[in-house]
Amino acid sequence: MKNLIPALVSTVVLLAPVGARAADAENGKRLAERWCATCHIVSPVQQRGTTQTPPFSEIAKKDHMDAQMLALFLLLPHPKMPDMSLTRSEAADLAAYIVTLK
C-alpha cells in the first residue's frame, strides 16, 4: 500500500485538467471548520476535538505529508472517516489549508 500511494498521487496529478486553478487555503479553512472540526482540532484557536483523531497541525507536520498526498488521502475511502464526497477541488483546498499549519 505504501508504494501504491505515490503512484496514485502521480496519476491524479497527471489527470488533473490543464490550467486547473490553484488550491485555495482560505476555502479549505472554511471547509475544515464546517466538516472536520467536530472530530479534529482544525485551527490554533479551536479548544477541543476528539481524542481519537489527530489535530490538523499534527497531520501537517508528518514528514511524508504534502498537499498532494493529503488531497489524495481525502479522496480515497478510508474506514475511520465518514465519506464527505469532496470534489477534487475541495480536497485540494482542504489539503492546502492543512499544510499551512506546519
N, C-alpha and C positions, 0 to 999 in steps of 0.2 A: 504494500500500500504506500509506503514511504516513497518509493520510486515512481509510483503512478501519479502522485500529486504534481510534481514538476511537469510531467508530460501533459497533464490536463490543463495546467496553467498556460503552458505554451500553446496548446490548441485553442484555448479560449482567446488568448491574445491574438493569435493569427486569424481567428474567425471574426474578430471584432470588426465592425464596419469601419472602413477608411474614413478618417475625418471625424471619428466619434468624439463627442465632447469630453472635456476633461472632467474628472470626478470633482464633485462639489462637497467639500468637507462640512460646510455650514448646513447643507441639506442633510448630510449624514448625521450631524448632531441632532437635528430635529427628528430624524427617523429613530435614532437611538433613544432619545427622551420619550418618544411615543411608544416604541415597540420593545425596547430592551431594558428599560430602567426598572421594570418590575422584578427582574432577576439579577441583572448586572449593575454594578456601580458604573455609570457611563460618563461621569464628569467629576472633576475635583470637588465640586460643591455638593454633590449628592451625598446624603448621610447614610443611606442603607440600601442594600440589595439583599440577596440571599447568601447564605454561607456555602451553597452548593455550586455557585458559579463565580468565575474569576472576574475581578474588575477589568474594565477595558484597558486601563493603564498597564495592568499586568500582562494582558494579551499583547499589547503593543510592544512591550519590552522583550518578548521572546525573540531570540536570535534568528530563527528561521521564518519569522512572520514579516511579510511586507504587504503593501496594499493589494497586490495581485493575488497573493496566497490567501489573504483574508477574504477578498471578494469571492474567490472560488469556494472557499470553505462555507461561506454564507449561502452560496447557490446549491451546493451539494446537500442532499438529505443526510441528516445525522440524528441519531435517536435522542440525544439529550436536549435538543431544541425543538420547539414547535415549527412547523412549516409556515413561514411567513409569506411565502410566494413572492419573494422580492424579485424585481426585474433586475437585469444585469446592471442597469444604470443605478438603481437604488443600492445594490450590493457594492458597487464601486464607490458610491458616495459614503456609505456607512464605513467601508474599509478605509477610505481617505480620512475620515474623522478619527477612527481608532488610531491610525498611525501618528496623528498629531499629538497623541497623549504619551509618546515615548519619553 
